[in-house]
Amino acid sequence: MTGRVLLNASGLKVSKPGVEVTTTGPGGLQFSSDWSAFGEYSSGSYGVGWTPGSGETGRHDGSISFGKTFATKPAVWFYLQSSGGLVPIGNAAGFSLSGSDGTGTPPRTFGVIAQVTTTGIIVTGYYDKKTSGWPAPSITFNYRVFEYNI
């Protein structure tokens, strides 16, 4: 049986189920009194820039670096700015945003996917304008990264 709780002069540590608390590193812990309080680590905005494909299509492949490696995926809040305020579009795992503007025959479509990792956010996307002369969609999202130290 694994020991999951350690209380000594250095503080309190609780390991993840099945992980020995006396031998694990920070990634194997659910709680450590060494950790600071939950707080914002970084924030910013990200504009999706398109690489034209064949015909009226395009792709996006990019990333946002956290500048460090977290022991586990950090909590991230994704949102768009609108005239009505902030519109949440995703959480710690990431988001998938897709749509159509309803114009053209058939209508233009787009999609953007963001995936959170321990080192950053991977962003991919596509668009299909269907008809020439239409601009590629302009998509900028905002994000806030939190240190998940319970």
N, C-alpha and C positions, 0 to 999 in steps of 0.2 A: 504494500500500500504506500502511496506517495504522501509525503508531508506537504500540505498546502499552505499552512499558516506559520509565520515566523515572527515572534515578538522578542526583541532583545534591546540592548542599549542603543542600537543604531536606528530603531524604529519598527514599523509594522510592514510586513509584506504578505500578500496573498497571491498564490500562483493560479494559473489556469487549471481546469480539471485535468488530472492525469500528469501534471508537471510537478516535479520535485522542487519545492521552493528554495532549498538550500543550494542547489546547483544551477538553477536557471538564470538567464540574463533578463534584461528589461522586457524583451519580447515575450517571455513566458509568464509575465505577471499580469494579474488583473488589477492589482492595487499595490502601490508602494508609497509610504509616507515621505519618501525622498522626492516625489514628484511635486511640481508646483500646481497651483490651482488651474482649472480649465480657463483658457484664455485665447485670444486671437493671436495667431502666429504671423500671418501675412494676408494681404488682400490685393486685388487688382482687377483689371478688366482685360479681356482678350478678344481681339477682332479676328474673325475667320477670314483669311486671305485665300483666294481660290487660284488653283493652277488649272488653266484651260485644258480640257481633254479633246477628244475628237468631236467634231460637229458642235453642238450647243451644250456640251456637258463640261463639268469641272469637278475637281477633287480638292480636298484639303487634308494634309497630314502635318500635325504639329504637336507641340508639347509645352507645358509650363513646368519649370523645375521648382521644387520647394527649397533648394539650396542645402538640403540635408536629407538623411534617410531616417524616417520614423520607424519605431519598432513595429508598429501596426499602422494600417491606413488611418490617416487623420480624419477628423470630422471636417467636411467641406460643405459650405452653403453656396449654391449657384442661384443667380437671379438675373432678371432682365430689368432695365429701367423703363418705365412707361409713364405716360402722362398721369396715371392714377397712382403712381408710387412704385414700389418694388414688387416684382412678380417672381415668386420662387419657382424655379424650374428643376431643381434637383437637390440631392443630399449627398451623404458621405460616399456612396457608391459611384455617383456620377449622374449623368442625365442623357436622355435621348430626345431631341427636338426635331420634329419634321412637320412638313406642311405643304400646302399648295396655295398659290395666289388666285386660283380660279380663272385666270385669263388664258387666252390662247386655246388652240385645239390640238392636242390635249393640253391641259393646264401645266404650267411650270411647277416642278417639285424640287424639294431640297430636304436634306437631313444632316444633322450634326450630332455626334456622339462624343461625350466626355467620360473618361474612365479614370478614377482615382487609384493611384498606386502608393507605395510607401515613399517614393522619391518625387512624385509629381502627378500631373494630369495629362493624359494622352487624349488628343483631340483629333477626330477624323470627321470628314463630311463629304457630301456630294451635292451636285445640283444638275438639273436637266432643264434647260430653258425651253426646250421643245421647238421654239420658233426663233429665228434670228432677230436681232435688233433689241431684244430684251436684256436688261442688265442682270448680272449675277446677283443673288440675294445678299444684302448687307446684314451681317449678323455679328453682334458684339455682346458677349455675356460678361457678367461680373462674378467674382468668387471671393469667398473668405475662408481661410484655412485656420482651423483651431487645433491647438495642442490638446489632445484627448487624455488629459491627466486627471483621472477621477480623484 
